[in-house]
C-alpha cells in the first residue's frame, strides 16, 4: 500500500499544476485584437430587372471585414468590398451597427478607407505594424468573417512577398502570400503579426475549387499606409472598363481609347459629379459589360489611353486641393459632354 502522505503530496502537486495552466499566447492576442475587427455589410446596385417596377437595377447585400485603426473611426478594408457600394453598415463584436462613409479607395491596390459616422464609446483601434520587418516564415493570424461567420481566427505563415507584374490589374503595391485560411467574407480583414500589430489587409485568393486552396494574399500594411494615409486618394465610386483598339471602334469613340462607366456608387465623387453608370447587361468581344453609361475621354486634359494615363490622372487629381474643380470630358449618348467635378 502506498504511503498516504506520498499520495497526498502527489495529488496536490498534480492539481496545483492544472490550476496554473494559463491561456496560450495566441488566445491572449486574439482577445486583445478581436475588438478592433469589424464586419462590413454593404449594399450596391446590380443589373436585374424588377418585374414590379420594370427597373433594370436592384440592390443586393455584400459582406466583408475590416479593422479600426484610429480613435476617430477610420477603418481599413479591401477596395473590392466597398468601392461601388451605395451604403456600408459596420458591425462590431457586441452586435452594434454604425453607418460608415467611404472616404478613399484605390481599386488597383485593393485597399480602401471607411470612416464611422458615429464613434462607439468603447472603440478599440488596432496598432499598425511595419510590414518591412515581416519575413517569409513568420507566423501570422487573420481575424474576419468567412462566409459571414464573424470574428473567426485562422493561423498560418508568410509564404512569400509578391509584387504584381507590371501589366497586372494591381499596381504599386506589395502583397504577402500566406497559407492562413481565408475565404469569402474575410476580404478586407486584418492580418496580424505575433505582436498583435496589423501587417496586412486580406485581398484575394488563388483557387481552383472556389474556396481556399492554400494560397491567399494580403496587401502589406506599409503599402496601405502609403497609398491611403500618406498620399491623397479620393473615392471615385466608378466601376469602369478600359476600351482600346477594336473595342474603341465598336463604341465609336472620337479618340483611340476611353473608359466605359459601368456602375457609379451613390455619394461618391463620380455620383456627385453627375457621371452616369449603365444598366444594360451585354457580352461584347467575350467581355461581360454593363452598357448605357458615360464613357470617360479625358480628365484634366489628360486623354485616357491606357493604364499609364490613368495613373497620371490619379497623380494629377491628387495635387488638387479640396474645393477645386476637376475638368472631365466624356461621351454621353453619342455626344461629347464636358462636366466639372468638385474635389472633396
N, C-alpha and C positions, 0 to 999 in steps of 0.2 A: 504493500500500500504506500502511495506517495505521501511524503511529508506535507501535512496540511498547510504549514507556513510557506513551503515552496510553491504549492499550488496557488495559494492566495496571492503571493508576490507575482507569479507569472500572469495571473488573471488581471491584476491591477495594471501591470505593465502593458498588457495587450489592449485593454480598453483605454488606457491613457494614450497609447499610440493612435487609436482610432479617433479620439476626441481632438487630437491635434492636427488631423488632416485638414488642410485649407484648400480653398478654391485654386484651380490652376491659373497660371499667369494669363492664359488666353481668356478664361472666364472673366477675370478682372478687367482685361482690356475690352472685352465685349460690353460689359456693364458700364464701363467708362465712356465708350464711344457711341453706343447704340442710341442714346437720346438725341444725338445730333443728326441721325439719319431720318429722312422723311420719305413718304410715298407721294408721288405726284399723280393726280387724277386729271387728265387732260380731255378737252372737248374740242373737236375740229370737224369741219365740213368735208364730206367726201361725195363723189358722184353717185347718186342713187335717186331715181325718180320716186317721189311721194305720190301714190295714186290719189290721195285725197286733195292735195294742193297743186299737183302737177309740177311742183318744184323739182329741179334736177339735182339739187344738193340736199344732203341730210347730215345731221350732227351725229357723230359717233364718239364713244369714250375710249381713251387710251390710258396706258399705265406705265409708270416708270419710277425711278428712285432718284434721290438727291441727297445732298449733305449741306447743313447750315455751316457757314464759315465766318460769320461776323455777328456782332451784337445788334447791328441794325437790320438783320434779317436777310442777308444775301445767301443764296443757295446755288451751289454748283451742280450742274446736271449735264446730260448729253443733249446736243442740239436736236437730234432726230426725235427726241421725246417731246419737245415743246415748240420747235421752230414755227410750225404752221398751226399752232393751237389758238383757238379763239378765247379760251379761258383755262386757267390752271388752279386746281384746288390742292393745297398742301396739307397732307395728313401727318400728324405727329404720333409718337409711340402711344400716347394716352388716348388716342382717338380724336383729339381736337383737330378741326379742319379750318384752315385760313386761306383766303384768296391770295394768289400770288400774281405778280406782274412781271412779264418777261422784259428785261432791261438791256440785254445784249446777247447776241448769238453769232457763232461762227460755224456754219454748217460744214465747211471744208476741213475743219479740225474736230467737228462733232462735240463742241462744248458750248454751254450757254449759262447765263446768269438769270436767276429769278429772284425777285425781292418780295418779301412778305408785306402785304398791305397793313396788317396789324401784327404787333410783336407780342407773342405769348410771354407771360411773366417768368416762366421757368426755362426760357430759351437757353440752350447749351451748345454754342458753336464748337466745331471741331478745330483742331490745330492743323495747319498746313505744313507738311514736311518738305525737305529738299530732295527732289527725285534724283538729282545728280549723284546723291550719296547712296542710292539703291543699286545693288549689284545683282547680276544673274546668280541665282541660287539662294537669294534672300527669301525668307518666309514672309508671307503677307496674308491678310484676311480681307474678305469682302462682306459687307452687310447690304442687303437690299430686299426687294420684294419679287422674287422669281415666281411667275405665274400668279402674282397677287398675294403670295404668302409673305406677309410683311415681316421685316426685321429678322430675316434668315441669315445665318452665318455660314460661310464656306471658307475653307483654308487651302492654301497652296503655296507655290513658289514662283518667283520671277524666272520665266523660261528664256527670256531674251529681251533685248531693246531693239525696237524696229523704227525705221524712218520710211514712210511710204515712197514708192517710186515716183519720179518727177511727174509722170503722166497720170498718176493715180487721182481719184476723186478727193483724196486727202492731201493737204499741203501744209508746209511749215509747222509740223507737229511731230512729236516723238511719242511712241506707244510702248507700253510694257506688254509683253506677251506673258500669259500666265496659264497654269493648269488648274487654278481655283475655279470651281464650277460656277458659271454664270449663265442665266437663261433669260427668256423674255420676262421683262419686269425688273431685271437687275440693271438695265441700261440707265446710266446717269448716277448710279450708286457709287459710294466711295470705296477705294482700295486703301487699306491701312498698312503701315509697317508695324513692326512689333513694339514700337514706342507709342502706338495709338495715334500716329500722325497720318493725315491724308497724303498719299503719294501718287494717287491716280484716280481717274473717273472712268468707270466702266463704259466702253463704247460698243463693241461688236464681237462676234464670234465667227470662226470658220467652221462650217458644219455641212455634212452630207446627209445627216439624219433629220435635220430640222431642229434638233436640240443640241445640248453641249456635247462636243466630241473631244474635249481635252485641250482646245486652243481658244483662248479668249484674249481680248485686247483692251487696254485702258489707256486713255490719254494721260501722260505724265503730269504731275502737279505743276512742275515748272513751265510746261507748255501752256497749261490752262491759265496760270498766273500771268504769264507774259501776254498772251493774246486777249484776255478778258479784263485783267485788273491793271496791268501796266500800260497797255495800248488802248486806244479808243475804238470801241466796237458799238454798232447800233443793232437793233433788232429789225431787220428788213421785213421779215414775215413772208418772204416770197419763196414759193416752190417753183423753180424755173428750170428750163431745159434749153441748152445752147443749141442754136440752129446754124449749121455751117454747110458749105458745099451744096450737095443735092437738096438737103432739107431747106436751105435758104431759098433755093429756086422754087421748090414746091410751094412755099409760103409767099413767094413773090416779094421778097424783101428788096428795098431800094439800095441795099448795100450787101457786102459779102457775107454778113453774119448778123445774128441778133439773139435775144434771149426771150423765149416764149414764157409768159407768166401763166402758170397753171393754177396755182392757188395763192390766195392772199389772206393772212390771218387778221382777224378784227383787232383793232387797236395798235397794229404795227405801223412802222414807218411808211411802208407801201400803202397800207389801207388809208392812213391819214392824208397821203398824197393823192388819193383818188385813183391809184393804179388798180386795174381790174383783172381778176383771175378768170379762168374758163369754167365751163360746166358741161362740155360735150365730150364724153369719152370716145377715143378713136385709136386705131392702130395704123401708123404710117411708117413705112420702111422698117417694119419689125419693132417699132417703138410704141409703147403704150403712152398716149398723150391725152391731155385734157385741153380741148380747143375752145375758142371763143374769147380768150383773154387777150390782153395787150401783148405786144412784142417790143421789148426794150431795144432801142437802136444805139443810143449813146447817153452817157451821164457825165455832166461837167465837161462836155466837148471831147470826151474820150470815147471813140467808137468801140462798140462791143464786137470783138473779132474772135477771141479765144480765151483760154484760162488766164493767160498773162495779162490781157487787157482788163479782165475782171479784177485781178489782183491790183492793178494800177488804179482802177476806180475805187477800190476799197481804201487804198492809201490816200487818195485824193479826198475822199469823204472824211477820213479820219482827221485830216487837218482842219476841217471846218469846225467853227465854234457853234455852240448852242444858239438857235435862233436864226442862223444864217440860211440862205437859200441854197438848194441843190437843184440844178437845172437838169431836166430829164427830157429826152426826145424819144417818142415811141410811135409804133404803128398800131392804130385802133380802127378796125373795120375798114382796112384799106387806105386810111388817111393818116398822114404824118401829123402827130399832135405833140405840142410842147407843154410841159407842166412844170411847176415849181414845187418842190417839197421843202419843208422846214426842218432843220436839224433839231432833234430832241435835246 
